[in-house]
Amino acid sequence: MMWKRPWSIVFLAIFTIVASVPVLFGQTDQGTITGVVQDPTGAVIGNASVALTSPDTGLTLRTKSDTAGVYVFSPIKIGNYSVTVSASGFETTTQTNLHLSIQQRLNVVITLKPGAT
């Protein structure tokens, strides 16, 4: 009877360690940048071209806003970013000096002014 007890404690210890591994990897160095593209009246602009650029790495990611004007970049590494948005009939707009922290969901609303593309 005494021989089984140490093995059960060892098994329980190993199980606890293995079960906690996903929790340890859950804290990643990533976050999300999302937002809405709109005009000065607040009307959403769908199908706008959105570019996310990291001045630290030079990496640029591209997407389009959906029919509700929403764009999402996720998951992305923490760091500094700028968002550039363009749409037909509007001036291109860039939002700079954006800093994304760990596990942050950064909301960046972009307002495009009517004008040249």
C-alpha positions, 0 to 999 in steps of 0.5 A, spaced: 500 500 500 505 504 501 508 503 494 502 506 490 502 512 494 508 516 492 506 514 484 500 517 485 503 524 488 508 523 482 502 522 477 498 528 480 504 533 480 506 531 472 498 532 471 498 539 474 504 541 470 502 538 463 495 542 464 498 548 466 502 549 460 497 552 455 496 557 461 503 559 460 503 560 453 496 564 453 500 570 455 503 572 448 506 578 446 500 580 441 494 584 440 489 587 436 488 593 432 481 595 429 477 600 428 472 604 423 473 608 417 468 613 416 467 620 413 466 627 417 458 626 418 460 619 421 457 615 415 461 609 414 466 607 408 466 600 406 471 597 402 476 602 404 484 600 403 487 599 410 494 599 411 498 597 418 505 599 418 510 598 423 516 603 423 520 598 428 520 593 423 518 596 416 512 590 416 506 592 412 499 589 412 493 590 408 486 589 409 479 592 406 474 595 411 467 591 411 461 594 409 460 596 416 467 600 415 470 596 420 477 593 419 481 588 424 488 586 424 489 580 429 493 577 432 499 582 431 506 583 435 506 589 440 510 595 438 509 601 434 504 602 428 501 607 423 494 606 420 493 609 413 486 609 409 484 610 402 478 610 399 475 613 392 473 620 392 477 621 399 483 624 401 488 618 404 489 619 411 494 616 416 494 615 423 501 615 426 504 614 433 500 608 435 503 603 441 500 596 442 501 593 448 500 586 450 493 583 449 491 590 448 485 591 443 486 598 440 481 602 437 483 607 431 477 610 428 479 613 421 475 619 418 476 621 411 475 627 408 472 628 401 477 630 396 482 627 391 484 619 392 
